[in-house]
């Protein structure tokens, strides 16, 4: 029973860290309609920024400032948001397909930089000794897992609460107007480019925060963690949960991560160890099939976006009707 509870805590901690990343994508795509397929790049920037600042000093690399973990998380958000701001300033006016190409190229560039800047990132060997919250309880896996789960859940709840307030604010309503009809929003005097850039930067910063959460929970990162497969996972989580719905992004993350972990278990149990490396590609196939089924059965995701309509008072509507005898 203790082993099951420990694994459940580990599973939910990873799933909720993905939910933070999915919330960042929801700001960009679900609320604003920005087609970002470079999610892995922003997650990687956040993870490396926090790891470099908080890890202990090492003789063979730059960094190792041993700063507190919360400062690392703040730096992760800021670094990813600044990278998003810079990339958005160059590309935000592009059409959706060109923006997708630009963000994909950016993610590949980040991954290659992490692979080759060995004095800073550890290169292909990655960065280890990343401080983990509650590391003093590491000797008790259950307590350690539950404490980390509570911490990640708290961060997720805070991000969700802030985004819910933003979505329901006039700023959030402008984002939806830009998503639905950019030209109409511009005709109403809204600075469309500025709002798109703000949403792109905030979403990228949240992705970086999610990457830092994962890095500090696992304690090790490497360039292979930020391949395009990560982008595919996060997009699947958002689409399955329901684009435009923050709660849907959280639910989709738990569901898809459960499918991903379950498929890994099935492949490990059913396939001969000599063929498991080849069979690992079946994960993406299984997730793709599951995604197709969900899209057929629930085209708008498990939790579709709730659209609110502002109605005028009944008296005002009555005054607008022409008088009749």
Secondary structure, DSSP 8 states (H G I E B T S, - for coil): -HHHHHHHHHHHHHHHHHHHHHHHHIIIIIIT------HHHHHHHHHHHHHHHHS---TTSS------HHHHHHHHHHHHHHHHHHHHHHHTTS-HHHHHHHHHHHHHHHHHHHHH-HHHH-GGG-B-----TTGGGTTSHHHHHHHHHHHHHHHHHHHHHHHHHHHTSHHHHHHHHHHH-HHHHHHTT--HHHHHHHHHHHHHHHHHHHHHHHHHHHS-B-GGGGSHHHHHHHHHHHHHH-TT-HHHHHHHHHHHHHHHHHHHHHHHHHS-GGGHHHHTTHHHHHHHHHHHHHHHH-TT-SS----------HHHHHHHS----
